[in-house]
Amino acid sequence: MPVVTNSIKFGTDGWRGVIGDEFTFERLALVAPVAAKVLYDTYFSTVGSRTIIVGYDRRFMAEDFARAVADTVSAVGFDVLLSEDYAPTPAYSWAAKELNALGALVITASHNPGKYLGLKVKGYFGGSVPSEVTKKIEEQLSVGVPLAATPGKQEKFDPWPSYTQALERKVDIAKLREAIASGKLTLFADVMHGAAAGGLARLLGNQVKEINSQRDPLFGGGAPEPLPKYLSKLFEVIKTHRETDKSGLTVGLVFDGDCDRIAAVDGEANFLSSQVLIPILIDHLTLRRNFSGEIVKTVSGSDLMPLVAALHNLSVFETAVGYKYIADRMLVAKVLLGGEESGGIGYGSHIPERDALLSALYVLEAIVESGLDLGEYNRYLQKQTGFTSAYDRIDLPLASMEVRSRLLQQLQTKPLTEIAGLAVIDCQTIDGYKYRLADQSWLMIRFSGTEPVLRLYCEASTIEQVHQTLAWAKQWAG
């Protein structure tokens, strides 16, 4: 049976599907050579290289799919550097730039449940390729790529050493190691069975207390996404630790499946998403590292981000949801930091890519140098800005793509004027519909582009109001 190419669609950061259904060796053997050719057509004149990096995470058969990618890409004439073991996605992005490759093809489904696997496409510059490139890949799938008269070379490489050395140069690594070794800081790392496993130990030593380290393609029955519902073990170990040892600072850091998203748990076992971490990082990097540049946030980012940016006279640029839009901005402007509410944070001084391990080092540096618990740091910034808020998000499955179309048409033809008893005073349509309400809270309604899922985001003064507004939105969606 021929492969149906029109059903292979790239989302905001790659193509993914259910293993054995949408994501198969046959389909990957079609997509990978086309992706390599599009990278060549787009970037060879800049790079002058025919090398493609191939990497993978710890998902089911990820290394087997990666070998298949290496074989099919070399068969059409490209040289391949195949990772000898799993590594974080940003390590492959770094390798693409550091090794002067055309780009990287990474086998991962990031934060999605274990039944999924996917392919991310990275450019020579060390970040996700823009939408125009993935569109070209989709368009050329029906044509394919002929076998080369002379296949390309295949070599194995270890992406970890160069990557971790680059990260070590970004922070005062000795100060962080000393803080952990002396007991001033106790660090727990929940790697969620993913590609972050062993990463912080490589950087900071074996006193890092890592949990969920073993490979588990089912991710404990959940998903490797840094959300409270998947972090019961981390909450428990931090609470237990603080009951027996109240000295020093305690923090838990959480990494998604391919280590490009981060969240944290403070010393009181409170969950802190990137909506909280990004303002802390803005403050730390400007105040103590004298970084400067633009702050780039997605439209779903917290209002605390621009308020903290204003404290340091930093401009703010807002994009659609999806880190590749932040990366696009990082390629043309001087950016201090770019971040999204789902945990992806990157830095203009590094590569245009979200990097959870580098974010972890900067968060730890902020704790050690300020002497504040993360929760205390957040409350300090709220006091400085006079702004206190709560945030939550719901991904609501819809019955079908037809239901999605009906709801979208309803938003377009019957604009909302009141939400949960509050008047709508503004509506942004950068990505979806973001409604600003009379009390300055906001609700954002956004549809997935590839599946029947409605994403609901809300920030308000209290968590009770957030839940009330999200409940209203769920009822509106039927």
C-alpha positions as CSV (number, residue, x, y, z in Angstrom):
1,M,0.0,0.0,0.0
2,P,1.5,3.4,-1.0
3,V,2.2,5.9,1.7
4,V,-0.5,8.6,2.0
5,T,1.7,11.8,2.0
6,N,-1.1,14.4,2.4
7,S,-1.7,13.2,6.0
8,I,1.9,14.0,7.1
9,K,1.7,17.4,8.6
10,F,4.2,19.4,10.6
11,G,2.9,21.3,13.6
12,T,4.6,24.1,15.6
13,D,7.7,22.0,16.2
14,G,7.9,18.9,13.9
15,W,5.8,16.0,12.8
16,R,4.5,13.4,15.2
17,G,2.1,10.5,15.3
18,V,1.1,7.3,17.0
19,I,3.8,4.6,16.7
20,G,2.8,1.9,14.3
21,D,-0.1,4.0,12.9
22,E,0.8,7.5,11.7
23,F,4.5,7.1,12.6
24,T,6.1,4.1,10.9
25,F,9.4,3.2,9.4
26,E,7.9,3.4,5.9
27,R,6.7,6.9,6.5
28,L,9.9,8.1,8.1
29,A,11.9,6.6,5.2
30,L,9.9,9.0,3.0
31,V,10.0,12.1,5.2
32,A,13.7,12.0,6.3
33,P,15.4,12.2,2.9
34,V,13.0,14.9,1.8
35,A,13.7,16.9,5.0
36,A,17.5,16.5,4.3
37,K,17.1,17.7,0.7
38,V,15.0,20.7,1.8
39,L,17.7,21.6,4.3
40,Y,20.3,21.3,1.5
41,D,18.2,23.5,-0.9
42,T,17.7,26.1,1.8
43,Y,21.0,26.3,3.6
44,F,23.8,24.8,1.5
45,S,24.7,28.2,0.0
46,T,25.2,29.5,3.5
47,V,26.9,26.5,5.1
48,G,28.7,24.7,2.3
49,S,28.1,21.4,4.0
50,R,26.3,18.1,3.2
51,T,26.3,16.8,6.8
52,I,23.1,16.0,8.6
53,I,23.0,15.4,12.4
54,V,20.7,12.5,13.5
55,G,19.7,12.2,17.1
56,Y,17.0,10.7,19.4
57,D,15.5,10.6,22.8
58,R,14.6,7.6,25.1
59,R,11.2,6.7,23.6
60,F,10.2,3.3,22.4
61,M,12.5,2.2,19.6
62,A,13.8,5.8,19.2
63,E,17.3,4.6,18.4
64,D,16.0,2.2,15.8
65,F,14.1,4.9,14.1
66,A,17.2,7.1,14.2
67,R,19.3,4.4,12.5
68,A,16.6,4.2,9.8
69,V,16.8,8.0,9.3
70,A,20.6,7.7,9.1
71,D,20.4,5.0,6.5
72,T,17.8,6.7,4.3
73,V,19.5,10.1,4.4
74,S,23.0,8.7,3.6
75,A,21.4,6.6,0.8
76,V,20.4,9.9,-1.0
77,G,24.0,11.3,-0.8
78,F,24.2,13.1,2.5
79,D,26.9,12.6,5.2
80,V,25.4,11.6,8.5
81,L,26.6,12.1,12.1
82,L,24.5,9.6,14.1
83,S,24.3,10.1,17.9
84,E,25.8,7.1,19.7
85,D,23.2,7.5,22.6
86,Y,20.2,9.6,23.6
87,A,20.7,13.3,24.3
88,P,18.5,16.4,24.8
89,T,17.1,17.9,21.6
90,P,19.0,21.2,22.3
91,A,22.2,19.2,22.3
92,Y,21.6,18.3,18.7
93,S,20.7,21.9,17.8
94,W,24.0,22.9,19.4
95,A,25.8,20.2,17.4
96,A,24.3,21.4,14.1
97,K,25.7,24.9,14.7
98,E,29.0,23.8,16.3
99,L,29.8,21.2,13.7
100,N,28.7,23.3,10.7
101,A,26.0,20.9,9.6
102,L,23.0,21.6,7.3
103,G,20.8,20.8,10.3
104,A,19.6,18.1,12.6
105,L,16.8,15.5,12.3
106,V,15.8,14.5,15.9
107,I,13.6,11.5,16.7
108,T,11.4,12.6,19.6
109,A,7.8,13.4,20.5
110,S,8.9,15.8,23.2
111,H,6.2,16.0,26.0
112,N,3.6,13.8,24.4
113,P,2.4,10.4,25.9
114,G,4.4,7.2,25.2
115,K,2.4,6.0,22.2
116,Y,3.7,8.9,20.2
117,L,7.0,9.5,18.3
118,G,8.0,12.2,15.9
119,L,10.6,14.1,13.9
120,K,11.9,17.6,14.7
121,V,13.9,19.4,12.0
122,K,16.6,21.9,13.1
123,G,18.6,24.3,10.9
124,Y,22.3,25.0,10.7
125,F,21.9,28.0,13.0
126,G,20.9,25.8,16.0
127,G,17.1,26.1,16.1
128,S,13.8,25.0,14.6
129,V,13.4,25.7,10.9
130,P,10.7,28.2,10.0
131,S,7.3,27.3,8.7
132,E,8.3,27.9,5.1
133,V,10.8,25.1,5.4
134,T,8.4,22.5,6.9
135,K,5.9,23.5,4.3
136,K,8.4,22.7,1.5
137,I,9.0,19.3,3.1
138,E,5.3,18.6,3.0
139,E,5.0,19.8,-0.6
140,Q,7.9,17.6,-1.8
141,L,6.8,14.4,-0.1
142,S,4.9,13.3,-3.2
143,V,8.1,13.7,-5.3
144,G,10.6,12.0,-3.0
145,V,14.4,12.0,-3.4
146,P,16.3,9.6,-5.8
147,L,19.0,7.3,-4.5
148,A,22.6,8.7,-4.9
149,A,25.1,7.0,-7.1
150,T,27.5,7.3,-4.2
151,P,26.0,7.1,-0.7
152,G,27.1,9.6,1.9
153,K,29.3,8.6,4.9
154,Q,27.9,7.6,8.3
155,E,29.8,8.2,11.5
156,K,28.8,8.0,15.2
157,F,29.4,10.9,17.5
158,D,28.8,11.8,21.2
159,P,26.8,15.1,21.4
160,W,27.2,15.5,25.2
161,P,30.8,16.8,25.8
162,S,30.6,19.8,23.5
163,Y,27.1,20.7,24.6
164,T,27.8,20.5,28.3
165,Q,31.1,22.4,28.0
166,A,29.1,25.2,26.2
167,L,26.6,25.3,29.1
168,E,29.3,25.4,31.7
169,R,30.8,28.5,30.1
170,K,27.5,30.3,30.5
171,V,27.4,30.3,34.4
172,D,29.7,30.3,37.4
173,I,29.7,26.5,37.5
174,A,32.1,26.3,40.4
175,K,29.8,28.4,42.6
176,L,26.9,26.1,41.8
177,R,28.9,23.0,42.5
178,E,30.1,24.4,45.8
179,A,26.6,25.4,46.9
180,I,25.4,21.8,46.3
181,A,28.5,20.2,47.8
182,S,28.3,22.3,51.0
183,G,24.6,21.7,51.6
184,K,23.7,25.3,50.9
185,L,21.5,24.1,48.1
186,T,19.7,20.7,47.8
187,L,18.8,20.0,44.2
188,F,16.2,17.4,43.1
189,A,15.8,16.8,39.3
190,D,12.8,15.0,37.9
191,V,13.9,13.9,34.4
192,M,10.5,12.2,33.7
193,H,12.3,9.1,32.2
194,G,13.5,11.3,29.4
195,A,16.6,12.7,27.7
196,A,17.6,14.9,30.6
197,A,18.7,11.9,32.5
198,G,22.2,12.3,33.8
199,G,22.4,15.9,32.4
200,L,22.7,17.8,35.6
201,A,25.0,15.2,37.1
202,R,27.4,15.8,34.2
203,L,27.3,19.5,34.9
204,L,27.1,19.7,38.7
205,G,28.2,16.3,40.1
206,N,26.7,13.2,41.6
207,Q,25.1,15.0,44.5
208,V,22.2,16.0,42.3
209,K,19.2,13.9,43.5
210,E,17.7,12.6,40.3
211,I,14.3,10.9,40.2
212,N,12.5,9.0,37.4
213,S,15.9,8.3,35.9
214,Q,15.3,4.9,34.4
215,R,14.2,4.5,30.8
216,D,10.4,3.9,30.7
217,P,8.8,4.3,27.2
218,L,5.4,4.5,29.0
219,F,6.5,7.3,31.3
220,G,4.8,5.8,34.3
221,G,1.5,5.7,32.5
222,G,1.4,9.5,32.1
223,A,3.3,11.9,29.8
224,P,6.8,13.5,30.2
225,E,5.3,16.9,30.5
226,P,6.2,19.3,33.4
227,L,2.8,19.6,34.8
228,P,1.7,19.1,38.4
229,K,-0.5,16.0,37.7
230,Y,2.7,14.1,36.7
231,L,4.9,15.3,39.5
232,S,3.5,13.5,42.6
233,K,6.8,11.8,43.3
234,L,8.7,15.0,43.2
235,F,6.3,16.8,45.5
236,E,6.6,13.9,47.9
237,V,10.4,13.8,48.1
238,I,10.7,17.5,48.6
239,K,8.1,17.5,51.4
240,T,9.9,14.6,53.0
241,H,13.3,16.3,52.7
242,R,12.0,19.6,54.2
243,E,10.5,17.7,57.2
244,T,13.9,16.3,58.1
245,D,16.2,19.1,56.9
246,K,15.1,22.7,57.1
247,S,18.6,24.1,56.5
248,G,19.7,25.7,53.3
249,L,17.7,26.1,50.1
250,T,15.7,23.4,48.3
251,V,14.5,23.2,44.7
252,G,13.1,20.7,42.3
253,L,13.7,21.1,38.6
254,V,11.5,19.3,36.0
255,F,12.4,18.4,32.4
256,D,10.2,17.2,29.7
257,G,10.9,14.1,27.5
258,D,13.5,15.7,25.2
259,C,14.8,18.3,27.7
260,D,13.7,21.5,26.0
261,R,11.0,22.4,28.5
262,I,11.4,23.2,32.2
263,A,9.3,23.8,35.3
264,A,10.2,23.9,39.0
265,V,9.0,23.1,42.5
266,D,10.1,25.4,45.3
267,G,11.2,24.5,48.8
268,E,7.6,24.5,50.0
269,A,6.6,22.0,47.3
270,N,4.7,24.6,45.2
271,F,4.7,24.1,41.5
272,L,6.2,27.0,39.4
273,S,5.7,27.0,35.6
274,S,7.7,29.1,33.2
275,Q,5.1,31.8,33.7
276,V,6.9,32.3,37.0
277,L,10.4,31.2,36.0
278,I,10.7,33.6,33.1
279,P,10.2,36.8,35.2
280,I,12.8,35.5,37.7
281,L,15.2,34.8,34.9
282,I,14.7,38.3,33.4
283,D,15.4,39.9,36.8
284,H,18.5,37.7,37.5
285,L,20.1,38.0,34.1
286,T,19.8,41.8,33.9
287,L,20.5,42.5,37.6
288,R,23.4,40.1,38.2
289,R,24.8,39.3,34.8
290,N,24.2,42.7,33.1
291,F,22.5,41.0,30.1
292,S,20.5,43.3,27.8
293,G,18.3,42.9,24.8
294,E,14.7,42.3,23.9
295,I,12.3,40.0,25.8
296,V,10.4,37.8,23.4
297,K,7.2,36.2,24.8
298,T,4.3,34.3,23.2
299,V,0.8,35.8,23.4
300,S,0.0,33.2,26.1
301,G,2.7,34.5,28.4
302,S,2.0,36.0,31.8
303,D,1.5,39.7,32.2
304,L,4.2,39.6,34.9
305,M,6.8,39.2,32.1
306,P,6.5,42.7,30.6
307,L,6.1,44.2,34.0
308,V,9.5,42.8,35.2
309,A,11.0,43.7,31.8
310,A,9.8,47.3,32.4
311,L,11.6,47.4,35.8
312,H,14.8,47.0,33.8
313,N,13.8,49.2,30.8
314,L,13.7,46.2,28.4
315,S,11.4,46.1,25.4
316,V,9.0,43.3,24.8
317,F,8.2,41.6,21.5
318,E,5.1,39.3,21.3
319,T,4.7,36.3,19.0
320,A,2.3,33.5,18.2
321,V,2.4,30.3,20.2
322,G,5.3,28.1,19.2
323,Y,9.0,28.4,20.0
324,K,9.9,28.6,16.3
325,Y,8.3,32.1,16.2
326,I,10.5,33.1,19.1
327,A,13.5,31.6,17.3
328,D,12.7,33.6,14.1
329,R,12.9,36.8,16.2
330,M,16.1,35.7,17.8
331,L,17.7,35.4,14.4
332,V,17.0,39.1,13.5
333,A,17.1,41.0,16.8
334,K,19.2,41.3,19.9
335,V,17.3,39.1,22.3
336,L,18.1,38.6,26.0
337,L,15.5,35.8,26.5
338,G,12.6,34.3,24.7
339,G,10.1,32.1,26.4
340,E,6.7,30.4,26.2
341,E,4.2,29.4,28.9
342,S,4.6,25.7,28.2
343,G,8.2,25.7,29.5
344,G,10.4,26.5,26.5
345,I,13.0,29.2,27.3
346,G,16.0,30.2,25.2
347,Y,18.7,32.9,25.3
348,G,20.2,35.2,22.7
349,S,23.7,34.5,24.0
350,H,23.3,30.8,23.2
351,I,21.4,29.4,20.2
352,P,17.9,30.2,19.0
353,E,16.5,27.2,20.7
354,R,14.7,26.4,24.0
355,D,17.1,24.7,26.3
356,A,16.0,23.3,29.6
357,L,19.4,22.4,31.0
358,L,20.8,25.9,30.4
359,S,17.6,27.3,31.9
360,A,18.1,25.1,34.9
361,L,21.6,26.4,35.4
362,Y,20.4,30.0,35.3
363,V,17.6,29.3,37.7
364,L,20.0,27.7,40.1
365,E,22.3,30.7,39.8
366,A,19.4,33.0,40.6
367,I,18.7,31.0,43.8
368,V,22.3,30.8,44.9
369,E,23.2,34.4,44.2
370,S,20.0,35.9,45.6
371,G,19.8,33.6,48.6
372,L,16.0,33.3,47.9
373,D,13.8,30.3,47.6
374,L,12.1,30.4,44.2
375,G,8.7,31.0,45.9
376,E,10.2,33.9,47.8
377,Y,11.7,35.3,44.6
378,N,8.4,35.2,42.9
379,R,6.7,37.0,45.8
380,Y,9.5,39.6,45.7
381,L,8.8,40.3,42.0
382,Q,5.1,40.5,42.6
383,K,5.7,43.1,45.3
384,Q,8.1,45.1,43.0
385,T,5.6,45.2,40.2
386,G,2.4,45.4,42.3
387,F,1.0,42.5,40.3
388,T,-0.3,39.2,41.7
389,S,-1.8,36.5,39.5
390,A,-2.6,32.9,39.0
391,Y,-2.6,30.9,35.8
392,D,-3.8,27.6,34.4
393,R,-4.4,26.0,31.0
394,I,-6.7,23.2,29.8
395,D,-6.3,21.2,26.6
396,L,-9.9,20.2,25.7
397,P,-10.4,17.3,23.3
398,L,-13.1,17.9,20.7
399,A,-15.3,15.3,19.1
400,S,-14.1,16.0,15.6
401,M,-12.4,18.5,13.3
402,E,-15.9,19.5,12.3
403,V,-16.7,20.6,15.8
404,R,-13.4,22.6,15.7
405,S,-14.6,24.3,12.5
406,R,-18.0,25.1,14.0
407,L,-16.5,26.7,17.1
408,L,-14.0,28.7,15.0
409,Q,-16.7,30.0,12.8
410,Q,-18.7,31.0,15.9
411,L,-15.8,33.0,17.2
412,Q,-15.4,34.7,13.8
413,T,-19.1,35.5,13.2
414,K,-20.4,36.0,16.8
415,P,-17.6,37.8,18.7
416,L,-17.7,37.3,22.5
417,T,-18.7,40.4,24.4
418,E,-18.9,38.9,27.9
419,I,-17.0,36.1,29.6
420,A,-17.9,34.6,33.0
421,G,-19.8,37.8,33.8
422,L,-17.1,40.2,32.8
423,A,-17.1,42.5,29.8
424,V,-14.6,41.9,27.0
425,I,-12.6,45.1,26.5
426,D,-10.1,43.9,23.9
427,C,-9.4,40.9,21.7
428,Q,-6.0,40.0,20.2
429,T,-5.8,37.6,17.3
430,I,-2.1,37.1,16.9
431,D,-2.8,33.4,17.5
432,G,-6.3,32.3,18.4
433,Y,-8.4,34.7,20.4
434,K,-7.1,36.4,23.5
435,Y,-9.8,38.3,25.4
436,R,-8.9,41.0,27.8
437,L,-11.6,41.3,30.5
438,A,-12.8,44.3,32.5
439,D,-10.7,43.4,35.5
440,Q,-7.6,43.0,33.4
441,S,-7.7,39.2,33.6
442,W,-7.6,37.3,30.3
443,L,-8.8,34.2,28.5
444,M,-7.2,32.8,25.4
445,I,-9.0,30.4,23.1
446,R,-6.7,28.6,20.6
447,F,-7.2,25.6,18.4
448,S,-4.6,23.0,17.6
449,G,-3.7,23.1,13.9
450,T,-3.2,19.4,13.5
451,E,-5.8,17.7,15.8
452,P,-9.3,18.3,17.3
453,V,-8.1,19.9,20.5
454,L,-9.1,23.3,22.0
455,R,-6.5,25.0,24.1
456,L,-7.8,27.3,26.9
457,Y,-5.5,29.6,28.8
458,C,-6.3,32.0,31.6
459,E,-4.6,34.4,33.9
460,A,-6.5,36.2,36.7
461,S,-5.9,37.6,40.2
462,T,-6.8,34.3,42.0
463,I,-6.8,30.7,41.1
464,E,-10.5,30.5,41.9
465,Q,-11.2,33.1,39.2
466,V,-9.0,31.2,36.8
467,H,-10.9,28.0,37.3
468,Q,-14.2,29.8,37.1
469,T,-13.3,31.4,33.7
470,L,-11.9,28.1,32.3
471,A,-15.1,26.4,33.4
472,W,-17.1,29.0,31.5
473,A,-15.0,28.4,28.4
474,K,-15.5,24.6,28.6
475,Q,-19.2,25.1,28.9
476,W,-19.1,27.5,25.9
477,A,-17.3,24.9,23.9
478,G,-20.1,22.4,24.7
